[in-house]
């Protein structure tokens, strides 16, 4: 490739890059970024809410399991003493 071709490719790249930056920083693009970010934040909130519910349920299950084991141990102690 000759020198003129390389310069042409360089200038084409600069032009393409400049146009890309203009498109990416346009009002419409910013509006799209804003809506996308809002959707991600809503999704994050949903995931956090679900994780909290799962954690609360796991705590309830653990408490009930401990209660069952306490009752079982008390029953076994009573059977041994009889």
C-alpha angles and dihedrals in degrees: 000000000000127000094259091054092051091049089049091052091048093050090046090052092049091049092048092047093049092050090048092053091049091050094046092050096046123119091250092052092049090050089052091049090050094051092046092050091049090052091050091050091051090050091049090051090051092050092048091049091050092048090051092051091049091049092050091049091048089052091051092049091049092049092049092047091052090049091051091051092048092051091046092050091049091050092050091049090051091050091050093051093051 
